């Protein structure tokens, strides 16, 4: 899950496993292009490539110290601005996450 906390992006894959990108802050009232890419199925959290406006982030820190393999069931569903198709326990498991509430000027998804 891609989250923003005070303008800093992070990728959370488990309650104890989160990658924080401390070299990027997008709380600047500007539009930005954000991209995250997994180099292979079930890669480790540290292998995710994170880009802001086409520039690869080089400043990342794993919170919790757990560099987990990422495995996501591909059920063909996506959601923006909420917890999507998860169970009610998801919000209890990730109390720091809040749904996005705002406007998107443009959205594109490639798979």
C-alpha positions as CSV (number, residue, x, y, z in Angstrom):
1,X,0.0,0.0,0.0
2,X,1.3,3.4,-1.0
3,X,0.8,5.9,1.8
4,X,1.7,9.6,2.4
5,X,2.6,10.8,5.9
6,X,3.2,14.5,6.2
7,X,4.2,14.6,2.5
8,X,6.6,11.7,2.7
9,X,5.7,8.6,0.7
10,X,6.0,5.1,2.1
11,X,5.1,1.6,1.0
12,X,3.6,-0.6,3.7
13,X,3.3,-4.3,3.1
14,X,2.8,-5.6,6.7
15,X,2.1,-3.9,10.1
16,X,5.8,-4.4,10.9
17,X,7.3,-3.8,7.5
18,X,7.3,-0.4,5.8
19,X,9.7,1.4,3.4
20,X,9.9,5.1,4.1
21,X,11.3,7.4,1.4
22,X,12.9,10.2,3.4
23,X,14.5,12.0,0.4
24,X,11.1,12.9,-1.1
25,X,8.5,15.3,0.2
26,X,5.6,16.1,-2.0
27,X,3.8,18.5,0.4
28,X,4.6,21.5,-1.9
29,X,1.3,22.3,-3.6
30,X,2.6,20.9,-6.9
31,X,1.4,18.0,-9.0
32,X,3.7,15.0,-9.1
33,X,4.1,11.8,-10.9
34,X,4.6,8.8,-8.5
35,X,5.6,5.3,-9.7
36,X,6.6,2.2,-7.8
37,X,7.8,-0.9,-9.6
38,X,8.5,-4.5,-8.4
39,X,11.4,-6.0,-10.4
40,X,10.0,-9.5,-10.0
41,X,7.1,-11.4,-8.4
42,X,7.5,-11.8,-4.6
43,X,10.6,-9.4,-4.5
44,X,11.8,-8.1,-1.2
45,X,10.5,-4.7,0.1
46,X,14.0,-3.2,-0.4
47,X,13.9,-4.2,-4.1
48,X,11.0,-1.9,-4.9
49,X,11.9,1.0,-7.2
50,X,10.2,4.2,-6.3
51,X,10.2,7.2,-8.6
52,X,9.0,10.8,-8.2
53,X,8.7,12.8,-11.3
54,X,10.8,10.2,-13.2
55,X,13.7,10.3,-10.7
56,X,14.6,7.2,-8.8
57,X,14.6,7.6,-5.0
58,X,17.9,6.7,-3.3
59,X,16.9,7.5,0.2
60,X,14.8,4.7,1.8
61,X,14.7,3.2,5.2
62,X,12.8,0.1,6.3
63,X,10.8,0.8,9.4
64,X,10.6,-2.2,11.7
65,X,13.7,-3.8,10.3
66,X,11.8,-6.5,8.4
67,X,12.8,-6.7,4.7
68,X,10.0,-9.0,3.8
69,X,9.2,-10.7,0.5
70,X,6.1,-9.2,-1.0
71,X,3.4,-11.5,-2.2
72,X,0.1,-10.1,-3.3
73,X,-2.9,-12.1,-4.5
74,X,-3.8,-10.7,-7.9
75,X,-7.6,-10.7,-7.8
76,X,-7.9,-7.9,-10.5
77,X,-9.2,-5.2,-8.1
78,X,-7.8,-1.8,-7.4
79,X,-9.0,1.1,-5.2
80,X,-8.0,4.7,-4.8
81,X,-8.8,6.8,-1.8
82,X,-9.7,4.1,0.6
83,X,-9.0,0.6,2.0
84,X,-10.6,-1.0,-1.0
85,X,-11.7,-4.6,-0.9
86,X,-10.1,-5.4,2.4
87,X,-11.6,-6.8,5.5
88,X,-12.7,-4.6,8.4
89,X,-9.7,-5.8,10.4
90,X,-7.4,-4.0,7.9
91,X,-8.1,-0.6,9.5
92,X,-7.4,-2.0,13.0
93,X,-4.1,-3.6,11.7
94,X,-2.9,-0.3,10.1
95,X,-4.1,2.5,12.4
96,X,-1.6,5.0,10.9
97,X,-3.2,4.8,7.4
98,X,-5.9,7.2,6.4
99,X,-7.8,7.1,3.1
100,X,-7.0,9.8,0.5
101,X,-9.5,12.5,0.4
102,X,-9.1,15.0,-2.5
103,X,-8.9,15.3,-6.2
104,X,-6.8,13.6,-8.8
105,X,-6.2,15.5,-12.0
106,X,-5.0,12.5,-13.9
107,X,-4.6,8.8,-13.3
108,X,-3.0,6.1,-15.5
109,X,-2.3,2.5,-14.7
110,X,-0.1,0.1,-16.7
111,X,0.2,-3.5,-16.0
